[in-house]
């Protein structure tokens, strides 16, 4: 959600910043802008829409002399998408420019106070209020650093900010509170950004800023301090091991398609080093000091929530751990009856999801152990959890999550096998049973590599045939129900076609009233114990003239308008075959309808504000 970049160095700053914004486009945005010094003037150039519109404006600006700049891609919260609400925002005196990701919750009160002091506001944003609060503070503070710190102490909410001033053209200031911000250390240049790809072309040395950090940086020097008292904050730089190649399309039409096809490698990478040579034991040394939970609460949002629902089946069946799965945005606003011997597992691709982070902190306050499952090293969840398991999916650029869910499902399967192995009693899987499931997991990469191209072609064919549908049902039972939810979510967010995922047995409790010849159903019907039940549900839909796309295995007796055969894998691990089918169908539907596959409207990659 929103993208920030700040730069101070030896290069022309505006091209560096605009290229950084391009590498942050995947986060989602509806306007963009930059601020920089031109001679003695602090210039701000903004535009509604995509970066191309901003670049058209910049083409008429002499920008080559500026060596310090800030930039922003905005996803609207306060104020509609419009140029007046785009960032950067300037103080009334034109001396300060700021970019901001987050929400200042008490901005209305601050705005009212500043208005009585003569400040005029030209936008509906909380950000313009913040920059003028800093300007007001500057009148009584010894320098801008103290003014920024004082203003941020007064402002309540979540933020990542970057600020420049007219009177110090080679310096930027930045601060973080409950919104991602990363500092990049170059040679004769320094960066700050919402995510690493913004500056990965120039440096791999990074510092993951903590909540309450404030930064002052030039091209050759930087200080990181605690916002509360401006005392030095100690951070050890880390080196990022992946490179720009991981953030390129490498011949694929879209990042989403590339990331779907990366799932075999994701599984291989995640299994490496986590299986014993005897293939009967899972190694998760990250968890050696944690007990097997008596009760596990899994909290997540969106696709991660669907991964959690799928993983519950394995954790309960294989590890005999009672599991409760909850949506993070709901969990944080009810009475959490957590006990000290409970464990919470929080799942987030980015490790920065605001609601999931809030749930983590609630659990810690109640004395519960918190286990994090995320993809991003150095993220807030990784640092605040009692222990963390990394999914090792690599950087995911497309807003629609694909390989991230695959990696989460895999790690949940490994977690279930790991706890089963530690139980070592009659409730646990035997070594032979664990060896069976581990062997199946190891066969998945080759199986996917073989079948992904034909899955893609089938998805292309069916998307053309059903592209006129305005509604879709996705049905599944047991371990397939969470996948039905995910299939519906993908179709909604990518193609803007209304879709609903349902437990197939619930159809007769109301939703079947909607079925007609123009309301197709995507039924997940693999060869498992619940196949006869799903087959019966399909028959009920067909009796109402509903069209059926049935995803099943070869040899199953099933009548449908479209039979889509997938490789036979023992349930519940057949989910690793079902998942890419659902992703490819939504991808092809979106592409055929001319939608923006990698950056669907109104969506952000990481939801870092409530």
N, C-alpha and C positions, 0 to 999 in steps of 0.2 A: 504494500500500500504506500504510494508515493515513493519517489526516488530522490535522494539528495546526493550531491557531490560538491566538495570544496577542494580547491587546488592552490598551492603556492609553490612556484618553482622557477625553472629557467626556460621553459617552453612557452609558446603563445598559449595563454590559459584558456581562451574561449573554445578553440578546437578540442582541447583536452576535455573540457567540461561537457561539451555537446556530444562528443564521442562516448564519454562516460554515461551520459543520459541515455544514449541509444542502447547501451548494454544493460540499462536498468528498465528498459521498456516493458520487459516481461512482468514487472510488478503491477502494471495496470495504471493508466492515467488518462486525463481528459484535457490537460493543458500543460504547457511547459514554459520555462523562462530561465534567463541567466542574468547575472549582475557582474560588472567588471569596471575597472577604472579606465577612462579615456582622457588623457591629459589630467586635468584637475577635477574632472567631472565623474561622478558615480553614475554609470549608465545601467539601466534596467530594461531588458527587452523581453517581452512576454507574448504568448500567443495561445489562443484556444486551439484544441485539436492536437494532431500529431506533430512530431518533431520537424517534419518537413515544412510546416507552416512557420515555425520558429526560425528555421535555417534560411527561409526566404527573407525574413526580416533582417537577419544577421548579415546577409549578403551585401546589404547597403551600408554596413557599419565598418569603420576601420578598427579592427579588433586585434591586430597583430602585436601591438606594443604591450598589451596587458599580460602580466605574468601571474596574476592572482584573480580568481573568479569563483563564483558559486553558481550552481544550477539546480533545477528542480523539475520533476514531473509530478503533477498534482492529480490526486484522486479525490474528488469533491467530498467534503464533509460539511463544513460551514460555508454556505454560499454555493450557488449553482455554478456549473462549469461555464466560465466566462473569462475574458481577458482581465477584467478588473479584479477577479478573485484569484487569478493565477499568481504564482510565486516567481521571483522574489517580491517581497513587499518592502517599501521604504518608509523611514520615519518622515514626519512632516517637514523636518528641516533638510531632508535629502542627504543627511550625513551617514545613514546606516541602511544596509539592505540585509534581509534575512530570508532564509528558506527553512521550512518547518514541516516535519511529519508528526502527526499526533493531534491531540485535542487538548486545548486549555479550557478546563471545565468552568473556571470562574471568570471567563473573559468578559462576560456582560457586566459584572460588577466593576472590573478594572476599566472597561470602556466608559462606563458612566462617570467614573471618577476623572478619567483623562479628559472627557468632554467638558467637564466643568472648568478644566484648566486650559481650555482653548484648542484642544486637539481636534482635527477634522479627519473623518474616516471616509475612504472612497470605496471600500469593499465591504462584504458581509463576513469577512474571515476573522477568526480568532488570532491569526498570525499578524495581521496589521496592528491589532491591539498590542500584541507582545512587543513588536519592534518599537512602538511608541512608548511603551512602558520602559523599555531599556533606555530610550532617549531621555525620558523624564528622569530616570535614575542617574543618568550620566551627568546631570546638572549638579548633583551632590556627592558623587563618588570620585575617588582620585583618578580612576582610569576606566576604560571600557570593560576590562575584565571584571572589575568589581561591580560595575553597573549591570553587566549581563548576569553575574551570579546573583545579585540582589533581586533582579527582576524574576529570575527563574525560581528563587525561593518563594516569591510572592505568588507566582502562577501555579495553579494546581492542575494536575493531569498528567498526560503522557506526552513526551516530546523527544524528537531528535532535531536539533537546530544547527545551522551554520550561518555565521554572521561576518560581514566585512564592513569596513568603515572608510570614508573618504580620506580621513587624515592619516591613515596607515595603509597605503595601497598594497603592501606586500604581506599582509597578515590576515589570517582568518581565525575565527573563534568557533568552537563547536561544543555541544553538550548533549548528554543523553539521559533520559529518564523513561524507562518502560517502552522504548522504541529502538529498533536496531540501529547502531552506528559503529563503523569500523574505521580505524586510523591506519593509513598506509604509509610506510616509510620508504622513500626512494633515495636516490643519490642526487643531492642538490634540489630536491623537490619532496613535498609532503602532500598527502591526500586525506580526505575523510569522505566516507560514502555509506549509503544504506546497505550496500552489499559489495562483495569483493570484485565481481566482474567489472565494476565501474573503473577500476584502476589496475586490473591484473596485467594489462599490456605493459605496464611500467615497473611494477614491483610485486613481489610475492611476500614481502615482509609486512606483517600486519600486527596490530594490537586490537583485541576485542575490548571495546570500552565497556565499563560497568555502569549500571544505573548510578547517577550522582557524580559522574565524571564530567569535567569541563576541560577544554583544550585550547591552548593558544599556540599557533604554529606559523612559521615562516618557511622559506625555501630551505633553510639550513638548520633550523632549530625548532624544538617543540617542548611544551610543558603539558603534562596531564596532572590535574589537581582534583581534589575533592570539592564538590560544589559547596558543601556545608561550611568549610573553613578556608578554602583555597590552599590547603597544605598539599604537598606532593603526593600523588597516588602512584604506587609502584606497579608497573606492568612489564612483563617480559615479552618481547616481540616473538611471534611465531612465524614459521615459514609455511606457506600454502604449497601443497605438493601437486595439485592439479594445475593445468595451464589453460591458455586461451583456446586450445584445440577442443577442450571439453565444452566450451561455450559457443562453438560454431556448429552450423547445420551439417557440414561435411557431406554435401550432396543431396540431402533430404529436402523435400519441399518445405517442410515446417519443422520446428523444434519438436512439436508433439509427436510427429511420426518418427523422428530420430529416436526420441526417448522411449517410445513403445518398442522399437527394434533393439534398444539397448538392454532390455530386460533379461535376456540370457546371460549377458556379461554381469549384470547386477547380481543375479543369483550366484554365479560362479565366484565373484568377488566376496560376497557375504558369507559363503561357505568356507572360503579359504582360511585355514588356521582354526576353524571352529569345530572340526570333526576329528575324532581320534582315528588312528590307522585301522583299528578294528571296526570302525564305522558303527559302533554301538553306543557311543557317548558323545554328547555335545559339550564343547568347552566354552564357557562364558566366565572367564576369570574376573570380569568386572563385578560379578555377583557373588563371589566366594564369601564375602563377609555379611551377606544378607540372608535372612532365613527364608524358607519357603513360606509364602504368606498363608495365614489362616483364612483370610478373605482379601480378594483383590478388587480394587475399584479401578477401572480403566476410564480415563477421561480424555476426550479428544473432540475435534470439530471436523465437519465435512468428510472428505475422503478418509482422513485418519480415523474418524468415528466408524466408518464402514469397515476399515481394517480391523478395528477393535471388536466389532460385532462378529466378524469372521473368526478372529483369533479366540474368542470366548469358547467356541465349540471345541477347539483343540486343547485349550488350557483346562477345561472342565473334564473332557473325556480322557486325555492322555495324562495330565498331571493331577487330576482330582482336586483342583483349586477352585473354590466357589468364586465366581466372577460376576461383578455388576458393572455394566457399561453405561456411561452417561455422557451427554452432550455438555461440553465445558461451560457454555454460556448459560445453561440451566443449573448446573451443579453449583456454581458460585453464588446463586441467589436463593438457595434453600438451606435449611438447617442440615449441615453435614454431620451425620451421626457416625463420625470416625472414631475408632479406638486406637490406642497406641500400638496394638499388635496387628492392625490393618496395614496394608500396603496399597499405595496408589501408583498406577502406571500411567504416565502422561505421554501422549503420542502427538508429535508435531513434526512435519517435514522440516520446517525452517528453524524450529526451536524457539521461535519468537511469538507464537500465536498468543494474543493478549488474554483471551478467556482461559486458555489452557494454562498459561503462566499464573493467572489468578487462582485457579484451582490448585496448582502446585503449592502456592504460598499458603492457602487455607489448610491444606493437608499438613504442611510443616508446622503451622501454628497449633494444630491438634496433636502433634507429636507422632504422626504417622510417617513411616518410611516412604520415600518417593523415588520411584525408578523412572528414568527418562528414556524414551525411545525417539531419537531424532536423527537427522541427516547432517546437520551442520555443526562441525567442530567449533567450540568457543561460543555457541549460542547461549542465550539466557537459561534455557531449560537444562542444557548440558552442565552449566556451572552451578545451578541452584539445586539440582536433584541430588539425592543421596548417592546414587550411582547412575550411570548412563550407558546405554547400548547404542552404538552408531550403526545405522542401516547401510552405510557405505554405498549409497546409490549414485554418488557423483552429483554434480550440479544439475538441477532441473530448471530449465528456462521457461518452458510453456506454462501458462497459468493453470491449465488443466493438468492435474497431477496424474501421472501414469506410472513411471518406474518407481516413484516414491511409494505408491501403494503396494506394488509387487515386493519391494524390499521390506516394508513393514509386515506384510503377511509372512514373508520368509522368517523374519526375526521372531515373530510371535510363535511360529511353528517350532523354531529352535528353542525358544524359551520354554514351551510346553515339554519338549523332549528333555531339556536340561533339568527342569524341576522333577520330571518323572524319574530321571536317573538318580537324582539325589534322594528321592523317597526311599528307594530300596526296600519296599515292602509289598504286600499283596495287592495294594491299590495301584502300584506303579506298573508301567509297561515292562515286560521282560526285555532282556538284552536283545533277544531275537526280534521282538516286535519293534524296538527302537532301530535295530539294524535295517529292518524292512522299510521303515519310513525315511530313514536317512538315505538309503540307497535310491529310493524314489526321488527325493529332493535332488540328488546328484545327477539324475537322468534328465531333469527338467531343462537345463540349458540347451542340450543337443536337440531335444524334442521341439523346443520352441524355435531354435534356429532353422530346423527343417520345415516347420509348418507355418511360421509367421507370413511368408510370402503368399501362400495359398489362402490364409485367413484374410490377408489384405485384399486379395482379389475378390473373394466372396463378399467382403464388406463393401467394396466398390459397386458390385452388381446390385446388392440389396438396397444400398442407399439410394440408387437411382430409382428403383422400383417403388420405394416408400417415401420418397422425398416430399410428396404432397400431403402426407399425414400431418395433422395439427395436434394430435394427441397420441400417446403411447402408454401401454402398461408394460411393466417388467415384472415377471412373476418368478418366485423361487421359494423353496422350502429348506429348512435346516441351514446348512452351511451356504446354500445358494441364495438365501434371502438377503444377506448383506450385499452380495454381488448384484442382485436385482436393484437394490437401492443405489448402488454405485453406477450401474448402467443407466438408470433414469437420470441421475445427477449429471452424468457426462453428456447425455443427449440434450438436457435442458441448457447447461452452461455453454455448450459449443454451438448448437444449431438453433437455439431459442424455440424449440418445439416442446410443448408441455408434455411432461412424462412423469409417471408415478411408479415407484417401486413398491411392491406389495408381497407380503407373505401369501403364497398362493391360496392357502386355506381360508384367508380372510376375504377373498373376492365375493363370496356369497353373503357376506355381512354388510353389503352396501355397494361397493364399487362396481359390481357386475351390472348395475343399473345403467352405467355409462356405455357399455359395450354395444357397438353396432358395426356395420360393414366398413365404416370409415375410421374405426378406432382399433388399430392393430395391437397385438400383444406379442412381446418378446418373452418366451418361456424358457427357463433354464431347467433342462430335463436330462441331466447326465445319468449314467447307470449307477444308481446308489439305492439305499434302502427306501428312500422316499419317492422313487420313480413312479410306482403305481398311483400314489396320491397326486403327484403333479399331472400325470396322464389324465386322471379323472377331472382335475381342474381345467385342463386344456379342452376336454370334451364339453364342459359347461360353457366355456367361452364360445366354442364353435357352434353350440346350439343357439347362440344369440347372433349368429352371422359374423362373429369376430374373426379377423384374419390372424393367423398364428405363424410366427417365426420360432421354430423350436431348435434350441441348441442341445444336441444330444450326442450319443456315441453310436458307432456303427453296430447294426444288428438289433437295435431297440425297436420294438413294435410300437410305432407312433405315427399317427396321421396328422399332417399339418400342411399349411399352404407352402411353407418353406422349411426344409430340413437342412440344418447346418451341422455337419458332422465334425466333431473335434477329436483329437487323440484321446484314447482311453487311458486315464490315470485314476488310481484308486482314490475314492472320496475320503477326506475332504480336499486332498491335494490337487484334485482336478480343477480347483479354483484357479490355479496358475495357468490353465488352458482357457478357462472362461474369461478371465480378466482381460487379456489382450483382444479377444473377440469383441467385447463390449466397447473397448477403447477405439478399436479400428472402425467399428460401425459408426460411432459418434463422430470420429474424425472425418470419415468419408462423407457423412451426411452434411457436416458443417462446410467442408471444402466444396462439395457439389452445389450447395446453396449460396456460396459466395461469402460466407461469414469469415470473420477474422479469427482463424483457428487458434493462434498462439496468444492472442490478447482479446478474449471475448469482452463484449461491452459490459460496463458496470462492475467488472470483477478485478480483484487484485490478487497477486500471487500469495502474499503473506498478509493476513489480517492482524495488524499490529496495534490497532486501536479498537475499543469496544464498539 
